[in-house]
């Protein structure tokens, strides 16, 4: 489907009308529109108003006032104004107002009002609306090829979750119907004049749907890290709570209090580190023990968010020391003995 949308976006950018007769360019298949002169029928198939049409639209006695009232009603509705049905109701009002100002007496104004009112009331009441386009008495189908494009865009799953694609699609449908009204009244020049704008709207819709269908890279999570010097939290070579120093507990008390007030932090990653002295197995065990002790302490002091712990041993040293005397070397390596707490912000 993504490939099909790509082809449509390109085709709409390049398409144009061949130099043929206007009716052929419009792709009109309605035989009542193709006939002219003596012998043209005046029956329902040719667009004569039926009793059902009259009973539906006769109550609309002042199209201008009705359209104004509908516009006011639509403007007060909550929700996304670019959503499919809100946009389509707006475009029906626009089409109705255009023909009202042009003093159209064929009945299209009333039909536009009917469509706009149905969608506006449906949005207002929260009822389910159909995206199917109506067969109107005053409209003939033009450009079946563009209608096929409409249906492809409309059926693509990306369009349903992409308001940027819905608004131009909805208006392109109404404008195609409006062009069909011009064709029905034999105003083929006006029908053709509307086509470039319709093609532009469909191109915009196809490109937006294509953009929504393309997987977007997730925004990187914001990570803030605080570092606790192990020598200020634990006694030397200690990693359990018994071996914690009063100053270390005071530091973690502040961290716990701050986390209970913080917003937007979804997880803590607690990593323990040692210096390079001692065996790898010993350093791994000690660094993990310190990270786990910090987690347990924070949990006991009211931190409820998810926390992970990891012992990193002697990796990622912050200080590289070359002292030969052990006391001086131990002192130099102090920054490497640490516990880092990562605060991960982002969406759950």
Helices and strands as residue ranges (DSSP letters): H 2-14, H 22-26, H 31-34, G 44-46, H 51-57, H 63-75, H 84-101, H 108-125, H 144-155, H 157-160, H 163-184, H 188-213, E 222-229, H 230-233, G 241-243, H 246-261, E 265-273, H 280-300, E 306-311, H 326-332, G 333-336, E 338-345
